[in-house]
Amino acid sequence: MAIEIRLERGGAERNQLTRHAVALTDALAGLDASPGGGFLRVAHERAILREIQAYVRKRPARVTDVVQLGIGGSSLGAQALCAALLHPRHNERARKGELRFHFPENVDPESFGALLEGLNPSSTLVHVVSKSGGTLETAAQLYALLEAFRSSGRRFSMQRNLVATTGAKGALRDLVDAEEIPSLSFPEDVAGRYSVFTASGLLVPALCGVPVGRVLKGARAMEERCRDGAMGGPAGRLAALHHYHDVERNRPIHVELIYSDALYLCGSWFRQIWAESLGKQGRGPTPVIARGTTDQHSQIQLYTEGPDDKLYTLIRVTRPRRNVRIARGAKPEVLSGRSMAALFDAEAEGTAEALVAEGRPLIDIRLPRVTPDAVGELMMLQQLQTALAGALYRVDPFTQPGVEAGKLAAVRLLTGGSPAG
C-alpha cells in the first residue's frame, strides 16, 4: 500500500497552485539531464545495488561493528534508514554475525574519543564516505581513527577493515589507490545530500540487515507516481504549496511534526536537503523538526497561538509494528484498558485538529506501516519535492556555495589566518 498524502487541511486556495503546473512539469522532465539529477537514475541502477550486495556477501569475517565516517549527506541517509528499519535496540540485541552500527558524524572530540575507546580495531569495519574526498571533518575522523587504532597496538588492516565510497578524484581516492583499499562508487551526477540511494546511504544499512532492494523499489514507485501525475504529482504539489505559503502568505518556516520515533531521523535527513538546496539568494523556507508527542510539551503552544508564519507537515504511521497495552484501572480513566497506539494516534490527530482550528495550514502524510518500501517512497518524495521547489525559487537545488565558504574559512583559521570581519 502506497503512502497517503493529504495535501492540505485548512489552508491554500488550490487555484494558486495550478499556476505552476507548466514550470513543475518542465522541471521534472528536465531533472534527468540536470547536473544533480542522478538521484533519480541511481534508484534504477542495478549495477549500484549489485556492487553493494557483492560487498555485503564478502565482508570481513569476525567483524562486530561498522563505523560510517562522513558528515551531512554522507551520513544522515544511512542513519535514517538504520533508525527506521532496524530494531530500535539493534546494537544492544546484536547476536553473533550481526553488526552494530555507529555514525559519529561530528568532530566533537568528547563523543568521537568515547567511540574510539569502545572499539576493537581488529573487529571494526570502517566505511568512509566523501564524494570530493577532501571533506575536512571526514578526513579528520579517518586519520584520528587510524592514529588511535595504531596507538592501541591491535591489528587493523586497511585492506581488510576499511572500505571507501568516494568519487573518481581527490585525496580519499588517492589513499584508496595507494593502499589498495576496497571502494564503491559515488556517482558524479549525485549531490552528497541526495545520495541516500547510493552506497553512501545503503551500504551500512545493508550490512546490518536492511533489505535495501525494497527501499529502492519503493523509491521507484514514488517516482512513477510523480511522473504520472499532473504538475509533478504529489512532489510537485508539495513544492508548490511550500512556495505559496512562503512567498505569498509570509510563512517562511516549515515544521515537520513526526509522530514516529522510527522516522525521526528521516526528519533530520530531510532538514539538510531542504535547507542546503533552497537556502540561497535570500530565498528558501526554514525547516524545523518536532517529535510527537514529546514536543507537544515544548513547541505546540507556539504553533497554535504564536505567530502564523509556519506551514506544518504531520508525518505519522497508520499501523505501528508494535503495540503496548495500558493496564485496566489506569488513571486517568480515559487510559484504562486502551493501547499506547490509540493514545499516540489520538495525540497526533488532536494536534492536527488544534492547528487547523487556528487556521494553521497542515499537510498530512501517512505511512501505512514503517517498511523498506514505504521509507523508500517517503525519501524519494522529499528529494523530488526539494528539487522541484528549486525551480519555483529559481535556485539550483544541487549546489551549496554557503557551505563551501564556511569550509574555506575553517581552513584559513587552521592555517593561522585571522578571523574575518
C-alpha positions in Angstrom: 0.0 0.0 0.0 1.4 3.4 -1.0 1.9 6.2 1.5 -1.1 8.6 1.7 -0.5 12.3 1.1 -3.3 14.7 2.1 -2.1 17.9 0.6 -3.7 20.4 3.0 -6.1 20.8 5.8 -7.2 24.3 6.5 -5.3 26.4 4.0 -4.4 27.3 0.5 -6.6 28.2 -2.5 -5.9 25.3 -4.9 -6.1 27.5 -8.0 -3.0 29.3 -6.6 -1.0 26.1 -7.1 -2.0 25.3 -10.7 -0.3 28.4 -11.9 3.0 26.5 -11.5 1.8 23.4 -13.4 3.9 24.1 -16.5 7.0 25.1 -14.6 6.8 22.0 -12.4 6.1 19.6 -15.3 9.1 21.1 -17.2 11.3 20.9 -14.1 10.5 17.2 -13.5 11.2 16.4 -17.2 14.5 18.3 -17.0 15.8 16.5 -13.9 17.2 13.5 -15.9 19.6 15.8 -17.8 20.5 18.1 -14.9 23.9 18.0 -13.2 22.4 16.7 -9.9 19.5 14.7 -11.2 21.3 11.4 -10.8 19.4 10.7 -7.6 16.6 9.5 -9.9 18.8 7.4 -12.0 20.5 5.5 -9.2 17.2 4.2 -7.9 17.0 2.2 -11.1 20.7 1.4 -11.4 21.0 -2.3 -10.8 24.8 -2.1 -11.0 25.0 0.0 -7.9 22.8 -2.4 -5.9 24.8 -5.4 -7.2 28.0 -3.7 -6.1 26.6 -3.1 -2.6 25.3 -6.7 -2.3 28.6 -8.1 -3.5 30.5 -6.3 -0.8 28.0 -7.4 1.9 28.5 -11.0 0.8 32.3 -10.8 1.1 32.6 -8.6 4.1 35.3 -9.5 6.5 34.6 -12.3 8.9 34.7 -11.8 12.7 33.7 -8.1 12.4 31.3 -7.0 15.1 31.0 -3.2 14.5 30.7 -1.0 11.5 31.5 2.7 11.7 30.5 5.2 8.9 32.7 8.2 8.7 31.1 11.1 7.0 29.1 14.2 7.6 25.8 15.6 6.4 24.6 13.8 3.3 27.4 11.3 3.7 25.9 10.1 7.0 22.3 11.2 7.5 20.7 9.0 4.9 22.3 5.8 6.2 21.5 6.8 9.8 17.8 7.4 8.9 17.5 4.0 7.2 19.0 2.2 10.1 16.9 4.0 12.6 13.7 3.4 10.6 14.2 -0.2 9.5 16.3 -1.9 12.2 15.1 -2.8 15.7 15.1 0.2 18.0 17.6 -1.6 20.2 19.6 -3.2 17.4 23.0 -2.5 18.8 22.1 -3.9 22.2 20.5 -7.0 20.7 23.0 -7.8 18.0 23.9 -11.5 18.0 26.9 -13.3 16.7 27.4 -12.4 13.0 25.3 -9.2 13.3 26.9 -5.8 13.1 26.4 -3.0 15.4 26.4 0.4 13.6 27.9 3.7 14.6 27.6 7.1 12.9 29.9 9.6 14.8 29.3 12.3 12.1 30.7 15.1 14.2 34.3 16.0 15.1 33.5 16.8 18.7 36.5 15.2 20.5 34.3 14.2 23.5 31.9 12.0 21.6 34.4 10.8 18.9 37.0 9.9 21.5 34.5 8.0 23.5 33.5 6.0 20.4 37.1 5.1 19.7 37.6 3.9 23.3 34.9 1.4 22.8 36.0 -0.1 19.5 38.2 -3.1 19.0 40.3 -2.3 15.8 40.5 -5.9 14.6 36.7 -6.4 14.7 35.7 -3.0 13.4 34.8 -2.3 9.8 35.1 1.4 8.8 33.1 2.8 5.9 34.5 6.3 5.0 32.3 8.4 2.7 33.2 11.6 0.9 32.3 12.4 -2.7 35.0 15.1 -3.0 37.5 13.1 -1.0 38.5 16.2 0.8 35.8 16.9 3.3 37.6 18.3 6.3 35.6 16.6 9.1 35.7 13.2 7.4 39.4 13.4 6.8 39.9 14.3 10.5 37.7 11.4 11.6 39.6 8.9 9.4 43.1 9.9 10.4 42.2 10.3 14.1 40.7 6.8 14.0 43.8 5.4 12.2 46.1 7.0 14.7 44.0 5.7 17.7 44.0 2.2 16.3 47.7 2.3 15.5 48.5 3.5 19.0 46.4 0.7 20.6 48.8 -1.8 19.2 45.9 -4.0 18.0 45.7 -5.2 14.4 43.8 -3.0 11.9 44.2 -3.8 8.2 43.3 -1.0 5.8 42.8 -3.6 3.1 40.5 -5.7 5.2 38.8 -3.4 7.7 38.4 -0.3 5.6 36.1 0.5 2.7 35.5 3.8 1.0 32.7 5.4 -1.0 34.2 8.3 -3.0 34.5 10.0 -6.3 37.0 9.4 -9.1 39.4 12.1 -7.9 40.5 13.6 -4.6 42.6 12.9 -1.5 40.5 9.9 -0.5 40.7 8.3 -3.9 44.5 8.8 -3.8 44.6 6.9 -0.5 42.3 4.2 -1.8 44.6 3.6 -4.8 47.8 3.8 -2.9 46.7 1.4 -0.1 44.6 -0.9 -2.3 41.5 -0.2 -0.1 38.2 -1.6 -1.4 35.9 1.1 -2.7 32.4 1.7 -4.0 31.4 4.3 -6.5 30.0 7.7 -5.7 28.2 8.8 -8.9 29.4 12.2 -10.2 25.8 13.3 -11.0 24.5 12.8 -7.4 25.0 15.6 -4.9 26.0 14.4 -1.5 22.8 15.2 0.3 20.8 13.3 -2.4 23.0 10.2 -2.1 20.8 8.0 0.1 20.1 5.6 -2.8 23.9 5.1 -3.4 26.4 3.2 -1.4 26.7 6.3 0.8 23.3 5.7 2.1 22.7 1.9 1.6 25.9 0.1 2.4 25.8 0.2 6.2 22.0 -0.5 6.4 22.6 -3.5 4.0 25.5 -4.7 6.2 23.2 -4.6 9.2 20.3 -6.4 7.6 18.1 -3.8 5.9 16.6 -5.1 2.6 17.9 -2.2 0.6 16.5 -3.5 -2.7 13.0 -3.0 -1.3 13.9 0.6 -0.3 14.8 1.2 -4.0 11.6 -0.5 -5.1 9.6 2.0 -3.0 11.6 4.9 -4.4 10.9 3.8 -8.0 7.2 3.5 -7.2 7.0 7.1 -5.9 9.0 8.4 -8.9 6.5 6.7 -11.2 3.6 8.2 -9.2 5.0 11.7 -9.6 5.8 11.3 -13.3 2.3 10.0 -14.0 0.5 12.9 -12.1 -0.2 16.4 -13.3 2.3 19.1 -12.3 4.8 16.6 -10.9 2.3 14.6 -8.9 2.4 14.8 -5.1 6.1 16.1 -5.1 5.2 19.0 -7.4 2.1 19.9 -5.4 4.0 19.9 -2.2 6.7 22.1 -3.7 4.0 24.5 -4.9 2.3 24.6 -1.5 5.6 25.4 0.3 6.4 28.1 -2.2 2.9 29.6 -2.0 2.9 29.8 1.8 6.4 31.2 1.9 6.3 33.7 -0.8 2.6 34.7 -0.9 1.4 34.1 2.7 4.5 35.1 4.6 5.0 31.7 6.2 8.8 31.1 5.7 9.1 28.3 8.3 8.3 24.7 7.6 7.7 22.4 10.6 7.7 18.6 10.3 5.8 17.1 13.1 6.9 13.5 13.2 4.8 11.1 15.1 7.1 8.1 14.8 10.3 7.7 16.6 11.5 5.3 13.8 11.1 8.2 11.3 12.5 11.0 13.4 16.0 10.8 11.8 14.3 10.9 8.4 13.3 14.4 9.5 16.9 15.3 10.2 17.8 13.9 6.8 15.1 16.0 5.0 16.0 19.1 7.0 19.5 19.1 5.4 18.2 18.6 1.9 15.6 21.3 2.2 17.9 23.9 3.9 21.0 23.3 1.8 19.2 23.0 -1.5 16.9 26.0 -1.3 18.6 28.5 1.1 20.2 30.7 -1.5 20.0 34.3 -2.8 17.8 35.4 0.2 15.3 32.7 -0.5 14.1 29.4 0.9 11.9 28.4 3.9 13.5 27.4 7.2 13.0 23.7 8.1 12.2 22.7 11.7 11.6 19.2 13.0 9.5 18.3 16.1 8.9 14.9 17.7 5.4 13.9 18.6 4.3 13.6 21.3 7.4 14.9 23.1 7.4 18.4 21.5 3.7 18.9 22.2 5.0 19.8 25.6 7.7 22.2 24.3 6.6 23.7 20.9 2.8 23.2 20.2 1.8 26.2 22.3 3.9 28.4 20.0 2.5 26.7 16.9 -1.2 27.1 17.8 -1.1 30.6 19.4 2.1 32.1 18.3 2.8 33.9 15.0 1.1 32.5 11.9 4.4 32.2 10.0 4.6 28.4 9.5 3.5 25.6 7.3 3.2 22.3 9.0 3.6 18.7 7.8 2.4 15.9 10.0 4.1 12.6 9.4 2.6 9.5 11.1 2.1 5.7 10.7 -1.3 4.1 10.4 -0.3 0.6 11.7 2.7 0.6 14.1 4.9 -2.5 14.2 4.4 -2.9 17.9 1.7 -2.1 20.4 1.6 -1.8 24.2 -1.4 -2.3 26.4 -2.2 0.0 29.2 -3.5 -1.7 32.4 -7.1 -1.6 33.3 -7.7 0.6 36.2 -5.1 3.1 34.9 -5.7 6.7 35.9 -6.9 9.0 34.3 -9.7 6.6 33.4 -9.6 7.5 29.8 -6.4 5.4 29.6 -7.9 2.3 31.2 -7.5 -0.8 29.1 -6.5 1.1 26.0 -3.4 0.7 23.8 -0.5 3.1 23.6 -1.0 3.1 19.8 -4.5 4.5 20.3 -3.2 7.2 22.6 -0.4 8.1 20.2 -2.8 8.3 17.3 -5.2 10.5 19.3 -2.4 12.8 20.3 -1.4 13.2 16.6 -4.9 13.8 15.4 -5.5 16.2 18.4 -2.5 18.2 17.3 -3.7 18.3 13.7 -7.2 19.5 14.8 -5.8 22.1 17.1 -3.6 23.6 14.3 -6.4 23.5 11.8 -8.8 25.2 14.2 -6.4 28.1 14.5 -6.3 28.4 10.7 -2.7 26.9 10.5 -2.1 25.2 7.2 -1.3 21.4 7.6 -0.1 18.7 5.2 -0.8 15.2 6.4 1.4 12.3 5.3 0.7 8.8 6.5 2.8 5.7 6.0 0.6 2.6 6.2 3.5 0.9 8.1 7.2 1.6 8.5 8.5 -0.8 5.8 11.5 -0.6 3.5 9.2 0.2 0.6 7.3 2.9 2.4 10.5 4.6 3.6 11.9 4.5 0.1 8.7 6.2 -1.1 9.0 8.9 1.5 12.6 9.6 0.8 12.1 9.8 -3.0 9.0 12.1 -2.4 11.0 14.5 -0.3 14.0 14.6 -2.7 11.8 15.3 -5.6 9.8 17.9 -3.7 13.0 19.7 -2.9 14.4 19.5 -6.4 11.1 20.8 -7.9 10.9 23.6 -5.3 14.3 24.8 -6.6 12.6 25.6 -10.0 10.0 27.7 -8.2 12.5 29.6 -6.1 14.7 29.9 -9.2 17.8 28.5 -7.4 20.0 25.5 -8.3 19.0 22.8 -5.7 22.2 20.8 -6.2 24.8 23.4 -5.1 25.8 24.7 -1.7 28.1 27.8 -2.1 27.4 28.9 1.5 28.7 25.6 2.9 31.9 25.9 0.7 32.5 29.4 2.1 32.4 28.0 5.6 34.8 25.2 4.8 37.3 27.7 3.3 37.1 29.9 6.4 37.8 26.9 8.6 40.9 26.0 6.6 42.1 29.6 6.8 41.8 29.6 10.6 43.5 26.3 10.9 46.5 27.6 8.9 46.9 30.6 11.1 44.7 33.1 9.4 42.8 35.7 11.4 39.0 35.7 11.7 37.2 37.7 9.1 35.5 41.0 9.9 
